[in-house]
């Protein structure tokens, strides 16, 4: 009987140590994507996702549901998290004016004056391909500022200024309702 009591006591002690001293790590899916920040015992939502989602919603953009993907791709490739969304703003009013069924909000592979060009299967694919293209075809080759990218990307001399406008607008955007940027813990 004494051995059973000692065994039970040892088990209870082990269980107590295990549950009290072991941190719990939780992840949030699917919204958090690669942009979630994890800390022991809590989830921190990435404020950038909420800011971008609310900004795109304010513009009635079909890209709203891809806010987390914009951030995840930017983080994965080391891009400014606002860049690809800002290009969509300048090129297509955030995806509202695109060639039919193309999911191409960036004018990617659509020469000036053309009505069509490269098409993507989804907004998510477009975000990924454009992000990778910017990283590999522009930034990796030395075009690191919006102005340097613009000289190659677009024929219009106003392109860089338009993209810069949207980068700044997203950066400084603060919704009227503070609860829209609430951090979930």
N, C-alpha and C positions, 0 to 999 in steps of 0.2 A: 504494500500500500504506500509505503514511504517513497518507493521508486516512482510510482505513478504520480504522486503529488509533486515530486521533484521534476518529473517530465512535464507535467502540466505547467508548473511554475516556469520552467525553462522556455516552454513554448510561448506562454503569455509575455515573458520578458522579451523574447525575440520578436514577437508580433508588435509589441509596444515600441521597441526601438525601430523596427522597420517602418511602421506607420508614422511615427512622430518625426523621425529624422530623415525620411526619404522625401525629397521635393517632388512635387507633381508637375509634370510638363504637359500642357494642353496645347493643341493647335486648333485653329478655326478654319473650317473649310465650307464651301469652296471659295468664298469671297476673299479670304486672306491671301491665297496664292503664295507667291514667293516673297511678298512684301510684308508679311506678318512679322511682328517682333515677339519672340517668346521669352518669358521670364519664368522662373520657378514659381508655380502656383498661381499664375495669372496670365491673361492674354491681353496684349496691348494691340489695339487696332492701329493700323497705319493711317495717320491723319491725312496723308496725301491722297489716299483712295477716296475718303469722304469728301475732301475738297474738290477733287477732279469730278467725282460723280455728281456732286451738287452743281458745279459749274456747267457741266455738260447738260444736265437736266434743265438748267435755266435757259439753255439754248435749244431745248427740244431736240437734242442730238440722238440719233440712233446708236451712238457709241457709248451711251451711259452705262450699259451693263458690262462693258469691257474696261472699266476704270482700273480694276485690280490688275488686269493684264497689261495695260499701259505701264503701270508702275513696276510690275514684275520683270517685264522685258527691259525697261530702262535700267533697273538694278542689275540684271543679269549681264548687260552689255556695257555698263558704266556710262550711260547717257544721262543727260538732264531729264528728269522724270516728266517735264512739261513739254519737251521738244516735239515728240511725235504727235501729241494731241494738238499742239499749237500749229503744226504744219497742216493738220486736218482742218483747223479753223480757217487758215489762210486759203487753202486750196478748195474747200468744199463746204464751208460753213458747218464744220464738224460733222461731215458725212451726209448732209441733207441734199447736196447737189452733186451727184455722182452719175457716171454712165450706168444705165439700167443693169441691175444685177451684178455689178462689178465688185462691190464692197471695197472700192478704191477711193478712199477719202483724201488721198495724198497726191493725186495727179501723177502717181508713180508709173512711169513708162507710157505716159500720155503726152505726146509732143504738143507744143503750143498750137492751138487752133484745131486740134483733132478732137473728135467726139468720143473716141474710145482708145483703148490700149490694153495694158495689163489688167487682168481681172483676178480677184482672189475668191476663194470659196466661202470665206466668212470674214467678219471684222477682225476676229482673233488672228487669222492667218495674215491678213493685211498688216496688222500692228507688228506681228513678228517679222514679216519679210521687210517691211520698211525700216524697222529698227535695226535689223541685221544689215540691210543695205547702207543705211547711214553710217553705221559703225565701220563696215568693211570697205565701202567704196568712197567714203568722204573723209571721215575722221581719221581712220588708219592711214590715209594718204596725206594728212596734214591740214585738211579743212576742218578746223576745230571751232571756229566761231560761226554763228548764224550767218553773218555776212559772207564769210568764206564759202560756206555751204551753198548759200544763195546764188553765188556767181556761177556755180556748176549746175545746181538743181533747177533753176528757173530762168526763163528769158527776161522776166520783168525785173527792172531795177528796184521796184517797190516790194518784192517778195520778202526780203530779209526784214524790212521794217514791219511788214504785216505779221510775220512770224514772231518777231520780237514783241510786238504789241500783245499778242495772245499769250506768250510766255509770261510777260509782266502781269497781264490780267489774271491769269490762273494763279500766279504766285501771290498776288495781293488780294485775291478774292476772299471775301468774308461774307457768308450768307447772313441775311437779316435775322434768321432764327438760329440762335446759338446751339440749340439741341441738334441741329443738322451736322455739327462737327463734334458730337459727343464722343468721348473715348470710353470704350467698353472695357471694364476690368473684370 
